[in-house]
Amino acid sequence: MHLFGDPAVWLPLAFAGLMGLSILIYVVLDGFDLGVGLLLPLAADEEKDRMISAVGPFWDANETWLVLAVGLLLVAFPMAHGVILTALYLPAALMLIGLILRGVAFEFRAKTEGKMKQRWNQAFFGGSLAATLAQGYMLGVYIMGLKQQPIDIAFGLLTAVCLVAAYGFIGANWLIIKTEDTLQLKAIRWARTRLWGLVVGFAAISLATPFVSPRLFDKWFSFPEIILLAPLPLMSALLIFIVWTALQHLPTRNDRWSWVPFVGTAALFLLAFIGLAYSFYPYVVPDQLTIYDAASAPESLFIMLIGAVIVLPTILAYTVLAYVVFRGKATDLTYD
């Protein structure tokens, strides 16, 4: 039977694609505003409001993509949802606590002055750090097959630290686009130093993934797959070179190329996502459950697909509208 003729085949694949797209958009968009939170302690007091202003119109829309991804996992792959969250319950709880703390700090820091404002700034940083570390650890443990052996935990901690550098890097790239003068120069310096943390994280994931299981090793190093997949690392190396070169030449007259590091980093995230998707397909729980084993009944998926076709464009339109309306340089933060 043809692939798109059997709902039991194409519906799980469609929902896996929608969930993957939601995760990718979340990592890029919420990655930069978490990154700005991570960079907050490095700025002078008078610059922190401008940094918050650079993410203020976007952060809640960005987190919508995480809600959508988790919701799709729950309704489309309930068996996988149970297995994954059971294995990652504690870091998932830490991530939620961090995101809640960020939201509270974002609102309350604008209503206080002096030491209380400094404490809310610290809470904003702490929430950003907790959420980022939790996400990085969950990624590492997921790649290692949701096992909890010492080597798996160590790899999870490595990816957690590297994700802090990666989010800080894309956050600095966002500030390069949204800020001017001294703060923009600082953002360029922050990006230059954090680029190598991103490179280490990408290298660690790329090297570890094929060795997690014989199945993954064969997917990457069998012939002709090794030839067909060669463009992924080559394109990644080229993008890293482009981003590094752009950072060396910034700032430019009229801010002409300030967008290059951010777009290049987003493209790197896309390539990494493609590599991970190729590695683990058709599994949604590595080497345990495929998307077809874990999927809900086709009748249920079809009804939910109708809802997704309505909801996904709505969220996308809202996100695009927010970025269009608040384009340009960040202005002074006001709540009038």
C-alpha positions in Angstrom: 0.0 0.0 0.0 1.3 3.5 -0.9 2.7 5.6 1.9 -0.1 8.2 1.7 -2.8 5.6 1.2 -2.7 4.2 4.7 -3.6 6.5 7.5 -1.8 4.3 10.0 1.4 5.2 8.2 1.1 8.8 7.0 -0.8 10.2 10.0 1.9 9.3 12.6 4.5 10.6 10.2 2.6 13.9 9.8 2.3 14.4 13.5 6.0 13.6 14.0 6.8 16.2 11.5 4.6 18.8 13.2 6.1 18.0 16.6 9.6 18.3 15.2 8.8 21.6 13.5 7.4 23.0 16.8 10.5 21.9 18.7 12.8 23.4 16.1 11.0 26.8 16.1 11.0 26.7 19.9 14.7 26.1 20.2 15.5 28.9 17.8 13.1 31.5 19.2 13.0 30.7 22.9 16.7 29.9 22.7 17.5 33.5 22.0 15.4 34.9 24.8 16.7 32.4 27.3 20.1 33.4 26.0 19.5 37.0 26.7 18.5 36.1 30.3 21.7 34.2 30.6 23.7 37.2 29.5 21.9 39.6 31.8 24.5 39.6 34.7 27.2 40.7 32.2 25.5 44.0 31.4 25.6 47.2 33.3 22.5 48.2 35.2 21.4 50.8 32.7 21.7 48.2 29.9 19.5 45.5 31.4 16.2 47.2 30.7 17.2 47.5 27.0 18.1 43.8 27.0 14.7 42.9 28.5 13.1 45.2 26.0 14.7 43.3 23.2 12.8 40.1 24.1 9.8 41.6 25.9 7.3 41.5 22.9 8.3 38.0 21.9 9.1 35.7 24.9 5.5 34.5 25.6 4.9 33.8 21.9 8.1 31.9 21.7 7.1 29.6 24.6 3.8 28.8 22.8 5.8 26.5 20.6 7.0 24.4 23.5 3.4 24.0 24.7 2.4 23.0 21.2 5.2 20.4 20.9 4.4 18.8 24.3 0.7 18.8 23.4 1.3 17.1 20.1 3.4 14.5 21.9 0.6 13.9 24.4 -2.3 13.5 22.0 -0.5 11.9 19.1 2.0 9.6 20.9 0.6 9.0 24.4 2.7 5.9 25.0 5.9 7.8 24.2 4.8 10.8 26.3 4.5 8.5 29.3 7.9 6.9 28.8 9.8 10.1 28.0 8.4 12.2 30.9 8.8 9.3 33.3 12.5 9.1 32.5 12.9 12.9 32.5 10.5 13.9 35.2 12.9 15.8 37.4 14.7 17.8 34.7 11.2 18.6 33.1 10.0 19.8 36.5 13.1 22.0 36.8 12.6 23.4 33.4 9.0 24.4 34.2 10.1 26.0 37.5 12.7 28.0 35.6 10.2 29.1 33.0 7.7 30.1 35.6 10.4 32.0 37.6 11.4 33.9 34.4 7.8 34.9 33.7 7.3 36.2 37.3 10.6 38.0 37.3 9.9 39.6 34.0 6.7 41.2 35.3 7.9 42.1 38.8 11.3 43.6 37.9 9.5 46.4 36.1 7.5 47.3 39.2 10.4 47.7 41.7 13.6 49.7 42.0 16.9 49.4 43.8 17.8 46.1 45.5 14.5 44.5 44.8 14.9 45.0 41.1 18.4 43.5 41.3 16.9 40.5 43.0 14.3 40.1 40.3 17.1 40.4 37.7 18.9 37.6 39.4 15.7 35.6 39.4 15.3 36.2 35.7 18.9 34.9 35.2 18.3 32.0 37.5 15.1 30.9 35.7 16.8 31.2 32.4 19.8 29.1 33.6 17.6 26.4 35.2 15.4 26.1 32.1 18.4 25.9 29.8 20.4 23.4 31.9 17.3 21.2 32.1 16.7 21.3 28.4 20.3 20.4 27.6 20.3 17.6 30.1 17.1 16.2 28.7 18.5 16.4 25.1 21.7 14.5 26.2 19.9 11.7 28.0 17.4 11.4 25.2 20.2 10.9 22.7 21.7 8.3 25.0 18.4 6.3 24.9 16.9 7.6 28.2 19.2 5.5 30.2 20.6 6.6 33.6 24.0 5.0 33.7 26.9 7.3 34.8 28.1 7.8 31.2 24.6 8.8 30.2 24.3 11.3 33.0 27.8 12.7 32.2 26.8 13.2 28.6 23.6 14.8 29.7 25.6 17.3 31.9 27.9 18.0 29.0 25.1 18.8 26.6 23.5 20.9 29.4 26.6 23.1 29.7 27.0 23.3 25.9 23.4 24.4 25.5 24.0 27.2 28.0 26.8 28.4 25.6 24.6 27.8 22.5 21.6 29.8 23.9 23.9 32.5 25.2 25.4 32.7 21.7 22.2 33.0 19.8 20.9 35.4 22.5 24.0 37.6 21.9 23.3 37.4 18.1 19.8 38.6 18.7 21.1 41.5 20.8 23.4 42.4 17.9 20.3 42.9 15.7 18.2 44.7 18.3 20.7 47.0 20.1 23.1 49.8 19.3 26.3 51.4 20.4 28.0 50.1 23.6 25.5 47.3 24.2 25.8 46.0 20.7 29.6 46.0 21.0 29.3 44.0 24.2 26.9 41.6 22.4 29.5 41.0 19.6 32.1 40.2 22.2 29.8 37.8 24.1 29.0 36.1 20.8 32.6 35.7 19.9 33.5 33.9 23.2 30.4 31.7 23.1 30.7 30.5 19.6 33.2 27.8 20.6 30.9 26.4 23.3 28.3 26.0 20.5 30.9 24.2 18.4 31.9 21.9 21.2 28.3 21.0 21.8 27.6 20.3 18.2 30.8 18.2 17.9 29.9 16.2 21.1 26.4 15.4 19.9 27.6 14.5 16.4 30.3 12.2 17.6 28.2 10.5 20.3 25.0 9.9 18.4 26.3 7.2 16.0 27.9 5.3 18.8 24.8 5.0 21.0 23.6 1.8 19.2 24.7 -0.4 16.3 21.6 0.7 14.4 22.6 4.4 14.5 26.2 3.5 13.6 25.0 1.7 10.5 22.7 4.6 9.6 25.7 7.0 9.5 28.7 4.9 8.4 27.3 2.4 6.0 27.8 2.9 2.2 26.4 4.8 0.4 24.8 6.7 3.5 28.2 8.0 4.6 28.6 9.7 1.2 25.0 11.0 1.0 25.2 12.5 4.5 28.6 14.2 4.0 26.9 17.5 3.1 25.5 17.9 6.7 28.9 18.2 8.5 30.4 20.1 5.5 27.5 22.6 5.5 27.8 23.0 9.3 31.5 23.8 9.0 30.8 26.3 6.3 28.1 28.0 8.4 30.4 28.2 11.4 33.0 29.8 9.3 30.5 32.3 7.9 29.2 33.2 11.4 32.7 33.5 12.8 33.8 35.7 9.9 30.7 37.9 10.2 31.4 38.4 14.0 35.0 39.5 13.2 33.7 42.3 10.9 30.8 43.6 13.0 29.7 46.2 13.6 29.3 47.4 10.0 28.0 50.7 8.6 24.2 51.0 8.7 24.1 47.7 10.6 23.9 46.0 7.2 25.2 42.5 8.2 24.0 42.4 11.8 21.5 39.6 10.9 24.1 37.2 9.6 25.2 35.6 12.9 21.6 35.0 14.0 20.4 33.5 10.7 23.6 31.4 10.4 23.0 30.0 13.9 19.4 29.2 13.2 20.6 27.4 10.1 23.0 25.4 12.2 20.2 24.4 14.6 18.2 23.3 11.5 21.1 21.1 10.3 21.5 19.6 13.8 17.8 18.8 13.9 17.9 17.2 10.5 20.8 15.0 11.7 19.0 13.9 14.9 15.7 13.3 13.0 17.5 11.1 10.5 19.3 9.3 13.3 16.3 8.3 15.3 13.6 7.8 12.7 11.3 5.9 12.9 11.8 5.9 16.7 10.2 8.4 19.0 11.7 6.7 22.1 15.2 5.7 21.0 15.3 1.9 20.2 12.1 1.3 22.2 9.0 2.8 20.5 8.5 3.8 16.9 6.2 6.6 15.9 3.8 3.9 14.6 3.9 1.8 17.8 3.3 4.8 20.0 0.7 6.6 17.9 -2.9 7.0 18.8 -5.6 5.4 16.6 -5.8 6.7 13.1 -9.3 7.9 13.6 -8.2 10.0 16.6 -5.2 11.3 14.7 -7.3 12.4 11.8 -9.6 14.5 14.0 -6.6 16.0 15.8 -5.0 16.8 12.5 -8.0 19.0 11.6 -7.4 20.9 14.8 -3.7 21.1 14.2 -4.2 22.5 10.6 -6.2 25.4 12.3 -4.0 25.9 15.4 -0.6 25.7 13.8 -1.1 28.5 11.2 -2.8 30.6 13.9 0.3 30.4 16.2 2.6 30.9 13.3 0.7 34.0 12.1 0.7 35.4 15.7 4.4 34.9 16.0 5.1 36.5 12.6 2.9 39.4 13.5 4.7 40.0 16.7 8.1 40.1 15.0 6.8 42.4 12.2 5.1 44.9 14.6 8.2 45.1 16.9 10.9 45.0 14.2 13.8 47.4 14.4 16.0 48.3 17.4 14.8 47.8 20.9 13.5 51.0 22.6 13.4 52.0 26.2 11.3 49.6 28.3 8.1 51.1 29.5 4.8 49.8 30.9 2.6 52.8 30.4 
